[in-house]
Every structure is written in C-alpha cells, then in structure tokens.
Amino acid sequence: MSDLEESGNKEPETEPGPEQESETDPRKLLETTAACQEDEDLANIVTAEEYLMHKDVVLLEYEKQMFLDTVHADGLLVCAKGLSYERVLINILKAYSDAGNLVLVINSSDWEEQYFKSKMEAKYVHDVANTATERERVYLEGGLQFISTRILVVDLLKQRIPIELISGIIVLRAHTIIESCQEAFALRLYRQKNKTGFVKAFSSSPEAFTIGYSHVERTMRNLFVKNLYIWPRFHATVRAALQPWQAQTIELHVPLSQSMTSIQTHILDIMNFLVREIKRINRTVDMEAVTVENCVTKKFHKILQAQLDCIWHQLNSQTKLIVADLKILRSLMISTMYHDSVSAYALMKRYRSTEYALSNSGWTLLDAAEQIFKLSRQRVFNGQQEFEPEPCPKWQALTDLLTQDIPGDMRRCRRTDQPKVLILCQDARTCHQLKMYLTQGGPRFLLQQALHHEVPVGKLSDKYARESQSSKEVPSLPKGTKSETATAKQEPTSSQPSAGIDELAQLLSDVEASAAGQCFEESYMLTMTQPVEREQEHDKEPSQSIKPDPDASIFETIPELEEFDVTAALAAVPHQPYICLQTFKTEREGAMALEHMLEQLQPHYVIMYNTNITAIRQLEVFEARRRLQAADRLKVYFLIHARTVEEQAYLTSLRREKAAFELIIDTKSKMVIPEYQDGKTDEAFILYKNYDDELTGEDNAKSRQAGGQKTTKETPKVIVDMREFRSDLPCLIHKRGLEVLPLTITIGDYILTPDICVERKSISDLIGSLNSGRLYNQCVQMQRHYAKPILLIEFDQNKPFHLQGKFMLSQQTSTANADIVQKLQLLTLHFPRLRLIWSPSPYATAQLFEELKLGKPEPDPVQAAALGSEEPTAGEQLHFNSGIYDFLLRLPGIHTRNIHGLLRKGISLRQLLLRSQAELGDLLQSQESGKLLYDILHVAHLPEKDEVPGSTALLAAGKQFGAGSHNRFRKAAAESRRGRR
C-alpha cells in the first residue's frame, strides 16, 4: 500500500523520459483501447424496448408492437395490405446491422431489394458476388445479404457459407413458400446445422392463405416458426393509431351515361347466363367460386385456374369455351367502365367477327350481345352516323375539381402556397388517358384514339367539329408545351365542319408515329396556367363548364421532368399549381411508389380516380405519421360510379380480405403446433429420415443381423446438375432424406448410381428437344457412358397427368406437336436400352429415385463430372472413336463395364477377329461374354425354319411403318456424327 502511495506521490513530480515513455505507453494504450472497446460494445447492447426510444426510430404504435413481437420470438407476420411492414423490417435490419452478424434476406422482389438497400448503411450491405470464391469471402464479412435462393441453396450444399455463423434469415412474401420451393429447401438446410439463428417471415397477402387445405399451418411448418402474428385493419391497436388522424374525405358519385348503364346490365346478364350454364353442365364439379360477383373481380381467373387445372382434361369443350368467354366479358366490362368510348368500341368490334362467332360458347348470338354491340357503336356515332364520341363521365368531374372545387377550397382555407394535387389511377393506361385529356382536351384525344384503333371516322358531327375548332385555340395561351404548339402548326385555319376530314389526314402521320410504339408511363407531372382567369371565365359563363376542352386547355406538362425527379420538377415551376398523375404501384418501386411520392410531393389534395384498398390505407398511414391539425390534413376526393361494377368490385375485395383474416384468426385459435416445429431440437424428425423405417418387411428382415441389430447404412447420394436447381425436384429429393450433391455435369441431369443416369424433361422441354434434335444427342451420350439411361418425363403437379386430347402437351395446337408420340416411339427404337419414366409430379419422381437407389452403389462425383468433358476420366488415358464405341456396344457380350478394357487392349477390329475365344474372354473379364462375342464374329448365323429371313423382315417393316421411318433415324444419326466431327 505504501509503494502505491509513494509511486502515486512521485508520479506528478517527475515526468518520464523518452525511453521510459516508449517502453510503457504502447502497452497501456493497447490495454486502455481494448477496455474502452469492450465497454463501448457492452454499452451498445440494448433491449428492443430501448431501441424504440431512439430519436431516429419513428414508428406508429402498431408498428412498434410488430417490431417487439418479431424481435422477441421468431414467427410469421401477416398484415393487411397498405399497413406496410416495410418500416418495421427496416428497423429490424438496422438493429442487426453489424459486421459480427450475418443476416440473409430471401424471396425479395427487385424493387423490395432496392428499397431496403437504400435505407441501410452502405457498409453493412454487401452485393452478391459472381464467383464462388468471392462469395465465400463476402459471407465472412458479415452484414446484410440480399441473395437469390438458388445461389444460396448451392452454397449451403457445398458448405461455402458458414451455416453455424448465420445470425438469421428473413423471408419476404412468405405466402409463396410451399414445401417444394427453393426457399423451403434453404431453410431446411439452415435449420439442420444452425439451431440458434432466427427465422422471421413477412406477408401482406392474407387472401393467399385461404387457398388450399391448411395453408397457414403448412407455410409455418416450411418456415420452421411456431408463432403467428396477425395484423388486420380492424385490429384495435391499428384503429387506435389511425383513427385520430383521419384525412378529410369527400365521396363524389359520378353517374354513368345511359348507354354505359345499359351495356353493364347486358354484360352482367350474359355472365349470369354463362355461370348458370357452366354449373348445369358440370353438376359433379365444385363450382362454388364461379359467381357473377367473383367474375368481375381482379383475381377471379387465378381462383378459377387453381380450381379447374387439375380436372381441365376432364371438362368438355363447351365448359372450356365458357371459361374463356367469362374472361372476355370481364375485359369488355373493364373497357366500358374505365377506357374511353372509342377504345371500348374498337375492342367490341373484335368479337363481332364471323371467326369469333364460330369459336365461342354462343353468347354473341344472344339478344343482350346484340344490344351491347349496338350501344357501343352509339357511344361513338350519332343517329346520322357522324363521328361524335361520348366523353368519359369522370372527365368532367375531374375538371370541375381541378378548376373550381380545389381553388375554392384554397380560398376558404386562406392558403397562400400553390396547391399540390395527386391524382391516383389504377394502371398506366388510365394515367396516360388523363394526361392526354388534360393537356390536349377530350375531342382531340378521342380523335387520336380513333386513328390509333383504325376506327372509320367518316364525317364529323357539327357539335364535335365546333369543339375541335375551339380546342385548336389552345396554343394561344402562354407557356404552351412544345407538343401542342408543333401540332397546332399543322392544323388548317378553316372553320368549316368539313375541315375535320383534312385535319384527320394531317394528324395521321403524327398519331401513327406516337401510337406505333405506344407505351404508357406510370407517372406524369402537370402544371396549370392562369387558374384565376379560367376560374373567372367559369363564373361569367357557367354554361361553358360542360365543355371539357376549354378547361383542359389550361394544363401542360413540365418539360424539365426527365427521370421523374419530383424535387427538380417542383423547383422548375415554383409558383404554379402542381398536378401529379400516379399509378397505385409502379414496376420499379412496387407498392412503395405511392409512399415515396407522398413523402416527396407532400400534396394538399388527393383525387382517387379509381378505388384501391392499399392506396387508401397508405394515405391513412401517411396522415398518422404527419400528425397535423385537422385543417392542414389531406383532403381526399373519391370519384366513384355508385351502384356499379366498380363499387361492387371494391366492396368484394374488402369483404374477401376480412373473411381471409377471420379464417386465419380462427385457424390460429385451433391449430396445434408441436414443440419441435422450430427445428431447434433433435426431435425435429421432419428434417431427417431413417431409411430403415421405410424398408418393407422383406427388406427389413434382411437388414437385421443375427444379434437383432440393424446394419448401419450410409446416407444415399444423388448427383444433381447445377441447372436443375431451378426446379422443385432437388428440394423434394433432399426432403426424403437423400443427400444432394450439386455438380456441373455434361451428361444427364441426375446421377443415381454408377449405372443409372436420368435426363429430366418437362412437357414443354420434351417438345422443344424432340423438334430440335437435342434429345437425340443427349440420349447418344447417356447410352455411351451409362448402362441404364433413363428419360424422365415429368408433369406439373397442378396440371392433369394426361398427354392426349385438349391438353395438347403444351397448350399449343401447331402441327409440329402432332407427332410427338411418334417421335418418342422412334427414339425408343433407336435406343433400345433407354427407359422412359412418366411421372405425374416431382413428389412421385423423388419417391421413384429413392426406390431406384435401394441396394445400389453410390455414384462417384469425380467420374460423373469428367464424363463427356475434354479431360479423360479416372483411369482412362485415351480418347476413342465414338463410332467404333457405339458399334462395339451393340455386339453381344460387350457392355459399359468392359468396353473400356476392350478398347485399350483390343488394338483394332482386325485384331479382334484374329483372337481366340479364350483371349476374348480374358479381355472382357468373362468367358461367357467372350463366347458371345466370338460367336457373333465367327459363326455364320442362318435363320431357323420358323424364323423370317432378314430381307423379308425388312420388307415387312417397310410396309408397316413406311419407307421414311427408318431413313429418318439414319439421317439423324448421320447428322449427329457430322456434328461430333
């Protein structure tokens, strides 16, 4: 103690010299640094609750609960559309962002991957490398990896990735995980060797869990999770988070025109008739999903396809025609409701042809169909057969909102900044339609549509001609766009109605150029010029408000908008109103496109031109995040056709989602989840399979030794070509307990034993390979190197196991597919040792592979990889003439096991003829084989009395099969030999 005090007293008095400092300071510095680092690491460890207290974590109350649920325990989270688990997942990824963690994200779409990467720190996100060596290095760096499942499965099988060091796997779009998919395969491989890592799965499609039997339980079993978290819109926490911040909503019921109402009624009548007809024809088939209500919804044909695919070959032709016609009638309904009158009429004309009348179920002969065609024409041409198209009912309502209601609301709220209006549409076509209407006017747009769809215009009506003339004065306003000005220069200045025909001819070149490659953008940004003056015009002349073109003339596009950078667009025109046209979701950003647009634009008004559940909830969440006063919140206008198919489709989707959540909630209350389902214990027998349990009674008896103990068995192995990991079969083979060895092989797809090689073909692959001749070359290679080549023809498990009839192999009716069976017969004639296996599904194939391997030796990966390549195989130092090789294999006594020794020591065919029977027996390692070969080379074989002479047999075969059947094989063989040379 005194020494410590003494040293402590002396330390401030004397400073250490340079030598003393160099000896002591580095050691102290390292110790201090290590201690500080350890303290810092311990200080950084926080609980999930403490993490949510950080300033940069901005989550709603229900999102915080989602975060806590998924962090505390592995599970499957199913939320309603629009509630967006994306922010929850971002914070989970941030919480695990560390070089000491390796987190894999699988089953993500391209836009999801880009979105999550943009929200993470770049140093923790690693791109997947192209080479295997580079991937091994990247795995060891830790962090986050967005990886394709096919690459992950191969890396897990080859043990390129340290499985025991994986912190966890996050699965997106969990409703798509089925037993045979690659994601389930990767999770099974992961859980076999890693019992501590987490698995967290997310889905926003509750309806998908209602298809099939016990879909939720099977998905959870494939994910190896025991907890199910359900977040519907009617959840109490969600309602409490969103209810206080509701946006102001105004629902505008836009009436349909009389013609549109009649067309809708007639289409529904025909649908009702066809639905009754299909149920009358198929009384024994479950047609519960086939209702008129479901026929008009978006996912009707997916539901119908899932229900009828397995029995499609059993349905008669009339049923198949009705199913196709229901799809056509739905497209006619959509075109009538959402597209312009000219486009709808052009679509109707397609089904008025004689060819279609002869190939449909007969609905075109009904009186209602005749009324549909008649009313569609009346929407485009008036009583005098003059071109006078009917504008869309919502156009005028939209114009009134933009030019009257919104400016009036701005004055009442005393807002000084310019309004920002977001118009949401269901698809890019509607978005383009509104952009053209607002910038060019209704009459001009409809005229262009007539030219694009080749609708014969003929003579313009007087009313339409006057509207066309008034729309030509558009460029006189200031700040006209380039496209409007350039088009106006081409228009004639005459005001006579007949000038409309000349205008058509002059517009034709411009319209054809734009319509030839007509592609619709998903977003447009417009601005409005002179809104006050135009509003005053409305006040002075209210009668003109019914004309859409004067109102539309005040809108123009923003030319500075190239890559759709909203910030740059807002800066380009800072003192003018903004009108943004946007689809509910885009191809580049998916459903997050709307959220991104709301954050960038911060609109004051939203016009829902079409209805969408996801978009409505995204608007609710956006307002709940902003927490503004009631006067400053969004004002949302709904343009909806009340008591129509549009409203019914929206209500049906709401009801369907609610029913799906009720089913999931009911399933959760009743499901029994075993303790071992998470795969973290040795009781998870679903991961491993004991082959002795599968043996039959006879095999079981043979497998027991005298002492009553079972013989130890090696895990069977199957060599799988790397390209085959696109299919479901490797996953199902592994699930049956076989060890999968991924390898790049040139001959065959699966090597079961040293003698058995399998080439797998789906129906479409089979047709293509037979027509191209590729299958012939593959069979040549398999027969040359393997004693038992097998051609496996595998059907889709969701399709009928049926080759002929209406199924037509690949749904194609071309003449090239008509002789598929004949080509298969010729293939078996030319390759006698080739075996054909017909499998109804990958499940049956996996079971068949297991049975074929019982009691057989295991394949050699080195030998399989070397066969067919340029390098010699193990023990083979020479290359042999393939023609001689094939010839010798056809001789009695020679097979794949002894041919290589014969080729090495036999020198030539002349030398073989000079050898004795005993010498040939030594070469072939079998005296019996030597005798067979000696006899075929030296003994004259004459036909017996009861045998048909060879020439007579050839003549008989030629009469039976035709002269060209054998020649076809000779040509194919000659072409194959020329290709090898």
N, C-alpha and C positions, 0 to 999 in steps of 0.2 A: 504493500500500500504506500509505503514511504517512497519507494522507487517511482511509482506512478505520479505521486505528488511532486517529487523532485524533478522528474522529467517534464512534468507539466509546468513547473516554475521556470525551468531553464528554457523551454521552447520559445516563449516570446522574446527572451533577451537576446538569443543568438540565432542568426539566420544560417541555414545550411549552406555549405559551399557548393560549387558547381558539380564536383564529383559525387558528393553525398546526394544531391538532388537527382542526379541521373540514375543513381542506384535505387532510390526509394520511390520516386514519383510514379514511374510507369506501373509498378506493381499496385500501388494504391489506386492509381487511376483506373486500372482494369477491374479491381475489386469494387470500387465505387460505381463504375459504369454498370457492372453486372448486377449489383444490388439495386441500383436505380431502375434498370430494365425490368428486373423481377417485380419490384414494387409497382412499376407502371403497368405491367401486364396484369397483376392482381387487381389494380385499381380499375382497369378497363373491363373486368368481368362484372357484368351487371345482369340482373334478372330481367325477364321480359317486361315486367311492370315498370322497372326503372328505365328501360329503353324507350318506352312510350312517353316518358316525361321529358325527353329531349325536345329542344325548341324546333329542330328541323323535321320532326316527325309530326305531320299534320294528317290525322285520320279522324273520320267520323266515329261516333260511339260504336256503331255496329261493326265498323272495320277494326276497331281496337279489340273488340271481343273475338272477331275472326282471327286476328293475329295471335291473341293469347291462346285460343283453342288449338290452333295448328302448331304453335311453338311448343306447347306443353306436352302434346301427345300426337303421334302420327295418326293420320286419318284422311278421309275423302271429304272434301268440302264441295257441296253443291249449292250454288246461289242462283237467284233469279236473274234473268237477262237484264242488263242495264245497271245492276248493283255493283258490278265490276270489282272482282277480287284482285285486279291488277295492282292497285296501290298496296294492298296487303302483301302480295307476293314481292313487290319491290322492297318493302321493309324487311321481309324475311331474308331476301337475298343480301341486303345491306348488313343485316345482323350477322350473317355467316361469311361476309366478305373478309377474308383473311388468308394470308399465304399458308397458314397452318391448316386450313380447311380445303377439302376438295369436294365441291358441290356440283353435281351434274343435273342439267335441265334437259329433259327429253320430251318428244312429241309436241314441240312448239312449231307453229307456222312461221313463215319467213317474217311477216310483219310483227308477230309477237317477239321474235328473237331480236329484231332491230329496235323495237320499242324498249325492251328491258335492258339491252346493252347501252342504249342512250342514257338511261337513268342511273347506271352504275359507274363507279370509278374505273377508269380505263386500266389501271394497273392490276385490278383483280379479275378482269375479264380476258380470257385467252381464246383466240381463234383456233379452230381445229386445224392441225397441220395435215399436209397431204401424205407425207411418208410415215411409215410405222415408227421408225427411229425417232423422228421429230415429235411424234405424238407421245411416245414414252417420256421424253424429256419434259414436254408441256404438262403431262399429268403430275409429274413430281413437283412442279412449281406451285401446285395448289390453285386456289381461287375458284372462279366460276367457269363452267364449260357448257356451252350450248352445242350439243353433239347429236348427229343423226344416229338413230338406233341401230342401223345396220352396221355402221363402223364400230359402235360401242359393243355390240354382241361379238363381233370378230375379235376385238381387242380383249374382251373378257375371256373368251375361249382360249386365246393364245397367251393369256396372262401378261399382256403388255401393260396393263393398268394395275397398280397395286390395290387390289379389291379390298383388302383389310384396312386400307388407309382412307377409303372414301367416306367422307363425313355424312353424305346423304344424297338422295336422288329426289328431284322434284318433277312430277308428271303433270303436264298440262293436257287439257281436253281429255280428261280421264274417262268420259263416256264412250270413247272409241277403243278402250282397252278390252280386248277379248282374249280368250285363252290361247289362241294360236298366233297372236300378233307378236312382232319383234319386241315391243315394249315389255310384254309379259315375260318373254324369254330373258331379256336383260335383267329384269327384276328378280327372276328366279336364280340366275347365275350370281347376282349380287348377294341375295339372302343366303345362298349356300355357304359362302365364305365370310360374310360380314354380318354379325349378329347385333352390332351396336349402332350402326348408322340408321338414319331416319328415312322414311318414305312419306312424302306429302303430295297429295293429289288434289287437283282443282278441276271443276267443271261448271259451266254456266248453261248447260242444256238439260234441264230436268226431264223434258219430254223424251229424250233418248233413253232414259232408264225405264220407261214404260213398255218398250218394245221387247218382246221375248219373255221367257219364263224366268223369274227371279234374277233379273238383270243386275240389280243393285248388289245382291249377295255375291254373284259371280264376279262382278267387277272388283269388289273389295277383296275377294279371295285372290284374284290375279294380281292385285296391288300389294298384298301382304299387309293390310291395315285392318284394325279392329274397330276404329271409331268412324262415325258418320256424322258430319256437321251439315245441317240443313238451314238455309237462309232464304226463305221466300219473301216476297214483298210484304206479305201480311204479318211477318214476324214483329212482335211487339217492340223490340229494340230498333228495328228498321223504321217502323212507323213513328216512334218517338224521335228519331234523329231527323226525319224528313218533314214531318208534319208542321213544325213551327215555321219553316222557311219555304212554304209553298209559293210558287210563282203565280202571277195573275193569269188566269186562263179565260179565253173567250172562244166559245164554240160557234162557228158560223155554219149553218146548214144551207148548203147550196143546192137548189132543186135541179134535178135532171131535166133536160128538154123532153118534150112529149115523145119524140122518136126514140131517144135513148131509153126511156122508161119502157116503151113497148118492146124494144129489142131485148132488154134484160128479161122481161116477162117471158118472151117466146123462148129464149135460150134456156131459162130455168124449166120451162115446160118440157122441152126436148130432153134436158138432163134427167128430169123426173121420169120421163117415159123410158129412157135407156136404163136407168137404175132399176126400175121395176122389171124390165126385160131381162137384165143380166141375172137378177135374183130368181126369175121364173125359170130360166134355162138351167141354172146351177142350184138346184134345191139342196143338194147334199154338201155344197161348199159353203164355208163360213164367209158370208159377205157382210158382216156387221159394219165394217169400216166404209162400205160403199153407200154413202148417203149424199143427198144433194148438198147438204151443209158442208160436208167434207170435200165435195167436188170443187168448190170454189176457193178452198184454202190452198196455201202455197205448197204444203208438204203432202198433198193428197196422193200424188203418184209415187212418192217414196214409200208411203204406208202400203199402198196397193201392190207395189212391186215386191215388198218384203212378204206380203201375204200370199201372192199368187205365183212367185217364181218357182217354188218347189213343185207346183202342180201345173205349171204352164203347158207342158206337153199333153196333159190330160184334158185341157179345155178345148172345146170345139172352136171352129173358125169364127162363128158368129160372136162368141164371147170376146175373143181377141180383138175383133173389129170394134165392138162396143167400148172396150177399154181405150183403144186408140182414139175413138171419136169423143169420148169424155174429155180427153186431154185437149183435143182440138177445140171443143166447145168452150173449155176454160180459157184458152188463148183468145177466142173470139170475144168472150166476156171482158177480159182484161183490156183488149184493144178498144172495145167500145167505151169502157169506163175511163181509161187513162190516156189513150192516144188521141190524136186529132181525128176529125171525121174523114179526111182524105185517106190517111193511113189505114183506118179501120175499114173503109170501103175497099181499098186495094187488097187487104187480107181476105175480106169476104169473097172477092171475085175469084180467088184461087179455088175455092170449094164450090164454085158454080159450074165447074168444067165437067164435061162428059166423062173424062177419065176418072175423076174422083167419085162421080156418082155411081160408077160401076164397081168401085173398090171399097165403099164404106158400108156401114151396117144398115143403111136405108133411111137415115134421118133427113137427108136432103129432099126426100120425097114427101115429107110431112108438110101440112099447111103452115105450121109455125115456121119452118125453114124458109118457105116462100116469102112469108112476111118479113123475116129477117133480111133477106136479100133486097126486098123491095124498099124497106125503111132505110137500109144502109145507103142505097142509091139516092133516096130522097134527102138525106143529110148533105149530099154533095151537089145535086142538081135540083133546080126548082121545077115547077109544073110545066114550064116551057122548055125543059131540058137544057137550061142555061146553067153555066157553072156558078154556083152560089153556095159555097161550103158553109156549114154550120160551125161557129166557133165553140171551143170547149167551155162549158158552163163556169168552170173555176177561173177562167182567164179574167173575166170582168170583175169577179170578186177580188182577185189578187190585185188588179189595177186600182180598184177603189181603196183597198187597204194601203197601198203604197202612196197614193196621191191625195187621199182625203183623210182616212181614219188616223193613220200614224202621224202626219203633220198636225192634225187637230189635237191629238193626244200630247204631242210635244208642247204645243202652246198652253194646254191646260196644266201640264206639269211644270211649265216655265223652265224647260231645259234649254240651255244656250248652246251646247255642243251639238254637232250634227248627228242625226240618228244612224245607228248601225243595225241593219236588218239582215237576219239569217233566214233563208228560205230552204226548207228541208224537203227533199224528194226521195222517192223510193229507188230510183235507178238512174243511170247516166242518160238514158234516152229522154226521160221526163225532164231532167236537168237541162239537156240541150234544147228541148222544146220550149221551155220557159225562157231561156236565154235568147233564142231566136225571136220569140214573141215580143219580149220586152225591148229588144234592140231594133227589130225590123217592123214590128206590127203584125197583127193577126192575118190580114189579107195577103200580104206579101209572103209570109211563111207558108200559108196553105197553098199558095200558087207554086212555091218551090217544091212542096211535098207532092203535088200533083205531077210535076215534071219528073221528080225522082222515082215515083212509083209507076210512071208511064200511064197515068190516068188520062184518057182523052178529054181535053178541056172543052174544045169546040168554041162556043160563043159565051162571053161573059155577060152576066146579068147587069142591068143598068145600075142597080144598087151597089153591086160588087165593083163595077168599073169606077163609080164615084169614090168608093173607099180606096181603091188602088191609086186613083189620082191624088187623093188627099195624102196618102202615105208617101207619095213622091216628094212632098214638100219637106220631108224630114231633114235633109241636109242643110236647110236654110237656118236651122237653129245653130247657135255657136257650139264649138267643141264637138262636132260630129266625128264619128270614128272613120278610119280610113276605108273600111269595107263599105260603109254606107255611101260615102262620097264617090268612091270608084264606081259603084253600081248605079248611082243616080246619073252619072255622066252618060251612061249607055241608054237611059230611058228616053223615049220620044217626048216631046213637049206638047204634042197634040192632046186635046182634052176630049176627043170623040170616044165613045164607048168602043168602037171597032179598033181603036188603037191598042186595046188589050191583046189582040192576037199578035200584032207586031211585037209587043212587049214580050210575049212568050218566046218568040223566035230569038230575040236579042238576049233574053235571060238564059236561054237553053245552054249555051256554052259555059256560062259561069256556074250554073246549077249542076251541070253534069260533072264539071271538074271537082266541085266540092262534094258531090254525092257519090262519086265513083268509089272513093276511099273513105266513105263516111264513118268516122269514128267519134264516139261521144266522150267528152271529158267528164270527169266526176265532180269538178268544181269550177265555178266561174265567179268573177268579181265584177260588179257593175257599179256605176255611179249615176246620179240623177242631176240633170242640168235644169236650172230655172224652176225649182219646185214651187216657189211662191207665185210666179206669174201663171204657171199652169193651174195652180190651185184657184187663182182669181178667175181664170177662164171658166173653171167649173162653177164658181159662184155666179158668174154672169150668165152662163148658158148651161143650165143643168141638163137640158135635153141632149147635149152632146156627150154626156157621160156614158151613154150606152154604146158609143163607138169605141172600140178598143184601140184603134190605131193612133188617134191624137194623143192618148195617154201614153202609149208605148213609145212615142217618138221622143220622149224626154229622157230615155235611158240609153246609156252607152257603156261599152266595155272599157276596162282600164288597160291601155296598150302596154304599160310598163310591167304587166304581170306575165312573167315567162315561166318560172319554176313554181308558181303559186306560192310566193313568199308573202304572207299576209302583212307582215310588218312593212315591207317595201311598198306594198300597194297602198297601205294607209298613209305612208309618208308621201306618196306620189300626189295624192289629191287630199290634202289635209282639211279643206274647208267645204267639202261636199258630202252629201249623204252616201253611205255605202250599202250596196245590196249584194249579199253573197249567196250564191246558189250552191248547194252542197248535197250530196247523196248521204243516206244514213250511214253507210260504210263504204270504204274505198278498197281497191285491190292492194294498194301499197301499205295502208295503215289499218285496214280492217275496221272493226267497230270502234277503235280508239281514234279514228279520224274526226268524229264529231266532238269528242272531248278536247282534242288538240285544237280544233277550230274555235271552240268556245273560249278556251284559255287565251288564244291569240287575239281573237276579234273582240271579245267582251261585248256581245251585242246587247242592244236595248230591247229589241223586238225579235221574236222568232215566229215564223209562219210555217206551220205544219201543212204543207201542200198535200202530203199523204200521211197516213197514220202508221205509227210503228211503236211497239211496246218498248223496245230497247232505247229508242231515242227519247221517248217521254221520260223514262226513268233516269237517263243520263242528264236531262235538263233538271230534274228534281235534285239529283246529287250535286250538280254544279251550283245550284242556288243554296243548298245546305252548306257547301264549303265556303261560299262568299259571305253568308250571314249578314245580308244587307237589310236596311229598313224596308218596310212594305212598299213604300213609294218608289224606291230605287231598284226594285227587283225586276226580273224579266217579265215582259208581257207576251204571252204565247197565244197566237191565234190558230185555231183548228179549222181548216177548210175541209168539210166532210159532206158527202152525199148521204143524208139521213134516210133510214129505211131502205137501204140499197145493199147490194152485194159487198160494197166497200166496208160499210159499217158492220155487216154480219161477219165478214172475214176477221175484222179486228176483235169483235166480241168472242168469236170462236177461238182465236189464238189465246185470248185471256182465259177463257174457260178451260182450254186444254192445259195451259200451264198450271192453273190452280188445281185441276184434277191430278196432274202429274205429281205435284208436291204433296197432295193429300195421300196419294198412293205410296210415295216414298216415306212419308211420316208413319203411315200405317205399317209399312214393311219394317221400319226401324223398331217399332214397338213389339213386333212379333219375332224378328229374326234371332236365331241362336248362333252366336259366334264362338267357336272353340278358342281356348286359350292359346293354342299353338298356331293360330292363323297368321300371326305377325311374322312367323318364320324365325323367331329369335331363340327357340328352344329346339332340342333334339327330337321332340315329339312331332315335329312338322313332317309327317310321313308323305305329305304331298310333294316334298322336294326329292325324296329318294325312293327307289323302288328295289325291292329284293326279288331277284329273278326266281329264286327257289319257290317263292309263294305262287308264282304264275305257272309253274310246271304242272302238267297233267298228272293223273295218278300213276300212269306207267312210268313217265319220266321221273316222277318224284321217288318212285320205288328204286329206280336205277341209280338215282343220285345219292342214295344213302349207303354208307359203308356198313361193314358187319357190326361195328360197335354202335350203330344207331346215330352216328354223327353225319351231318351233311358235308359234302365236299365243298371246299371254298371255290368260288367262281370269280373269274376276272370280269370286270365290267365290259360288256360288249362295246365295240367301237365301230363307228361309221365315218368314212371319209366323205366330206361334203365339199363340192366345188364352191369357191367363194361367190360366184354369181348366183348361186342358189339361195343365198340368204335374203333375197328379195321375196321369197315365197314363205308360206307358213310351215312347210314340212320340217325344216331343221328344228324349229321350236317344238313341234309335236314329237319328233324323234327323241329329243332330249327329255321331254316330259315323261316319256315311257321308260326313262332310266338308261338309255343308251348314251355313250359318250360321243360327242360330236367333235370331229377333227376338221377344222376349216383348212382347206388347201387349194391351191390353184392347180387344177388338173386339166389336161387337154383332151382326155378320152373319158366320156361319160360324165354324169353329174353326181352319182353316189357309188362308192365302192363298199360293198357289204362284206365280201370275203376276197381272198386272192383270186377266186374264180368268177365271182358274180359282180358284174358291172351294170349299172342301171342308168339309162338315159330317160329323164322325165320330160314329158311333153303335156302341156295343157292343150285344150281343143284348138285354140287359135294358133298355138305354136305348131301343132301337128299339121294343120292345113298349110301353113306357110312353109314348113320344112319339106313336106311332100311335094309341093309345087315347085320349090326352088331346087330340089335335088340335094339339099344339105343333109337330110336324114339318111340318104343312101351312103354318103361318105362317112357319116358318123357310125353307121352300122358296120361298114367295112373295117373301120378302126377298132370297134369293140370286138368284132369276131376275130380279128387278127391277134389281139392281145389277151382276150379273156375266153375261158372255156364256156361260160354261161352268160352271154349278153342278154339283157332284158330291156325291152322298150315299155316304159310305164306311161299309160295314157290316163291322165288324172282329170276328173271332172271337178267343177266348182261345187262345194258342199251346199251352196244355196240355190243351185240350179238342178234341174232334173237329170237323173242318170239315164240319159236317153239320147241315142245317136241319130235315129232317123226321124222323119216326119217334119213338122213345122219348126222344130228346133234348128234344123239345118246346120248343125255343128257350131257355127259362129254367128248365127243370125244373118248370114249372107246368102243370097239366092243366086249368085253368079254360077255360070256353067263350070268354072274352074273347081268348084267344090263338089260337083255332082259325082265324080268318080273317085272320091276319097277312099271308099271301101275297096274298090278295085285296085287302087294303088297299094293299099295295105296288104291285099292278097298277093300281089306281085312281090312285095317286099319279103313276105314270109316264104315265098317260093325260092327267091334268090338267096335268102339267108336261112337255111334250114335250122340252124342252132339258135336263132333269135326267138326269144319268148316274148309274147305280148301279154301285158297285165292291164286289165281295165279296173280302175279304182274309182269308186263313187265320190271320195273326198280325201283330203290329206290325212284325216284321222284313220281311215281304213288303210292308207298307204303306210303310216307309221306302224300300225299293228302288223301289217304284212312283212315289213322289213325286220321286225323283231322275230317273227316266226321263221323267216328265211335264214336268220343268223344262228338259230339254236343248234348247238353242237358243231358249229363250223369254226375254222381258224380265223384269226383276226387279220385284217388287211395290213399291208406294210405301207406307211405313208411315203417313204423314200422311193419304193418301187412304183407306187401309183403316180407320183409326181414326175418320175423320169420317163414313164411310158408315153410315147408319142412326141417327146421332145427331141431336140437335136442331140443331146448328150446320151451316151449309152447307159443302160440300166445297170444295176449292181450285178457284176459277174458277166456282163455282156460287153465285149470289146469290139464287135463288128457290126456293120450295117448290112442288112440282107436285102436282096432284090424282093420287093413286095409282091411282084407277080409270081416268082418262084415260091415265096412264102405261102401265098393263097393257094397255089396249085398243090403243094405238099399237104396242106391241111385237109384237102379233100380226099386224100388217099387213105385207105383203111389202115388202122394201126398207128396213125400219126395224129397227135393232138397237141394242145398248147404246152403241156408239161414236158414233152420230149422233143419238140420240133427244134428248139434252140441247140440242143446237143447234136442232132442230126445235121443241122445247117453248118455247125462248126467243123464236124469231123467227116461229113459225107463228101466234101470237095465239090462234086458236081453230080448231075443226074446220070451221066455216063458211068461214073464210078459206082453209083448205087446199083446199076444194072450188073456190074461185074462182081458185086459182093455176094457171099453165100447167105443162106438163111440164118445161120448161127451168128455171122458177123452183123447182120441187120438187127438181130435180137439184142446183141450187145450194145449197138448204137442206140436202140430205142429203150434199153434197160428193161426189156420184157420179151421173152421168147414168143409169147402168144402174139404180141404186136409185130414182132419180126416175121412170123409166119404169114400174117395177114398182108404185110407189105410185100413179102417175097412172092406170094401167090398172085397179087394183082399185077406185079411186074413181069412174071414169067409164065404163069399158067394161062392158057387160052380159055376164055370164058365163053361158052356157047349156050344159047337158050335151051332150057329143058323142053320137053314135049308140050307141057301145059303152059309154057311162057310165051308171051307175044314177042316176036323179033323186034329188035330196037328200031329198025326203019319203019315197021308197021306202027309201032307205038308213037313215033314222031308224027306220022301222017294223021293218026287218030287225034293226037293232041292238037295238031294244027287245025283240024276241022272243028274241034270242040271250042278252043279258046280264040281262034282267029290267028291269021298269019302274023299280025303285028304285035301280039302279046310278048312272044319271046324276043323278037327283034328289038323291042323297046328296052328290054333288060340288057341286051348285048350293046346297044348304043350307050346306055347309061354306064355300063362297066367300062366301055372304051373311053368315054369322056372322063371318067374318074381316073383311069390310068394316065391319060394325057395330062390331067391336072397335076398328078403327083410328079410327073417328069418335069 
